[in-house]
Amino acid sequence: MILAHIMAKNKAQALEIINLLMDENLLLQAAISEKTIFQKKTAAGELISEQRTLIIGKTKGLLFTTINAVLKEKFKDNMPMLYSVPIVYMDEELAALLRENTAKV
């Protein structure tokens, strides 16, 4: 089990991604939050910041490659950042719910 982290450009894109992945049973649940991302400094030494929307969704680790492929196909020119964090412990009832309600692998 993993938490898929997807960094969308904005809330509208985040909701589109959630709908897309849930329609294909690739996520069980998802949460979104607004984040400020800091990047490299300008020539003047100032940090560059951007607003992004972070999606965190529960899913099976074996679905990561499929999620990546679906996002690459849908967002060819604007691929959101995708990575995952393992879930080390999870209540067995929630784990069973996740297994039952996500795509079979």
C-alpha positions as CSV (number, residue, x, y, z in Angstrom):
1,M,0.0,0.0,0.0
2,I,1.2,3.5,-0.8
3,L,0.3,7.1,-0.7
4,A,0.6,8.5,-4.2
5,H,1.6,12.1,-4.1
6,I,0.7,14.1,-7.2
7,M,1.7,17.8,-7.5
8,A,-1.0,19.4,-9.8
9,K,-0.7,22.8,-11.3
10,N,-3.9,24.0,-9.7
11,K,-7.1,22.9,-8.0
12,A,-9.0,22.4,-11.2
13,Q,-6.3,20.0,-12.6
14,A,-6.2,18.2,-9.2
15,L,-9.9,17.5,-9.3
16,E,-9.6,16.4,-12.9
17,I,-6.8,14.0,-11.9
18,I,-8.8,12.6,-8.9
19,N,-11.8,12.0,-11.1
20,L,-9.7,10.3,-13.8
21,L,-7.9,8.0,-11.4
22,M,-11.0,7.2,-9.3
23,D,-13.0,6.4,-12.5
24,E,-10.4,3.7,-13.3
25,N,-10.3,2.5,-9.6
26,L,-6.7,3.5,-9.3
27,L,-7.2,5.5,-6.0
28,L,-9.4,4.6,-3.0
29,Q,-9.4,8.0,-1.4
30,A,-7.7,11.3,-2.1
31,A,-7.1,14.5,-0.2
32,I,-5.9,17.8,-1.7
33,S,-4.1,20.7,-0.1
34,E,-2.7,24.0,-1.4
35,K,1.1,24.2,-1.2
36,T,3.8,26.8,-1.8
37,I,6.7,25.3,-3.7
38,F,10.1,27.0,-3.6
39,Q,12.6,26.5,-6.4
40,K,16.0,27.8,-7.4
41,K,17.1,31.3,-6.6
42,T,17.1,34.2,-9.1
43,A,20.3,35.9,-10.1
44,A,19.6,38.4,-7.3
45,G,19.5,35.5,-4.8
46,E,15.8,35.4,-4.2
47,L,13.8,32.2,-4.0
48,I,11.2,31.6,-6.7
49,S,7.8,30.3,-5.3
50,E,4.7,28.9,-7.0
51,Q,1.4,27.8,-5.8
52,R,0.5,24.1,-6.4
53,T,-2.1,21.7,-5.3
54,L,-1.0,18.4,-3.7
55,I,-3.1,15.3,-4.1
56,I,-2.4,12.5,-1.7
57,G,-4.3,9.3,-2.5
58,K,-4.3,5.8,-1.0
59,T,-3.7,2.9,-3.5
60,K,-1.8,-0.3,-4.1
61,G,1.9,-0.1,-4.8
62,L,1.5,-2.3,-7.9
63,L,-0.8,0.4,-9.4
64,F,1.9,3.1,-9.4
65,T,3.1,2.3,-12.9
66,T,-0.5,2.3,-14.2
67,I,-1.2,5.7,-12.6
68,N,2.0,7.1,-14.1
69,A,1.0,5.9,-17.6
70,V,-2.5,7.3,-17.3
71,L,-1.2,10.7,-16.2
72,K,1.5,10.7,-19.0
73,E,-1.2,9.9,-21.5
74,K,-3.7,12.5,-20.3
75,F,-1.2,15.3,-19.5
76,K,1.4,14.9,-22.2
77,D,2.4,18.6,-22.2
78,N,1.8,19.3,-18.5
79,M,2.7,16.2,-16.6
80,P,2.2,16.6,-12.9
81,M,5.0,15.5,-10.5
82,L,4.2,11.9,-9.2
83,Y,5.9,10.0,-6.5
84,S,4.8,7.6,-3.7
85,V,5.4,7.0,0.0
86,P,4.9,3.6,1.4
87,I,2.3,3.0,4.0
88,V,4.0,1.0,6.7
89,Y,1.1,0.2,8.9
90,M,-2.7,0.3,8.2
91,D,-5.8,-1.0,9.9
92,E,-6.7,-4.4,8.4
93,E,-10.3,-3.2,7.6
94,L,-9.0,-0.2,5.7
95,A,-6.4,-2.4,3.9
96,A,-9.2,-4.9,2.9
97,L,-11.3,-2.0,1.7
98,L,-8.4,-0.7,-0.4
99,R,-7.8,-4.1,-1.9
100,E,-11.4,-4.7,-2.7
101,N,-12.1,-1.2,-4.2
102,T,-9.1,-0.6,-6.4
103,A,-8.2,-2.1,-9.8
104,K,-7.0,-5.7,-9.7
105,V,-3.4,-6.4,-10.5
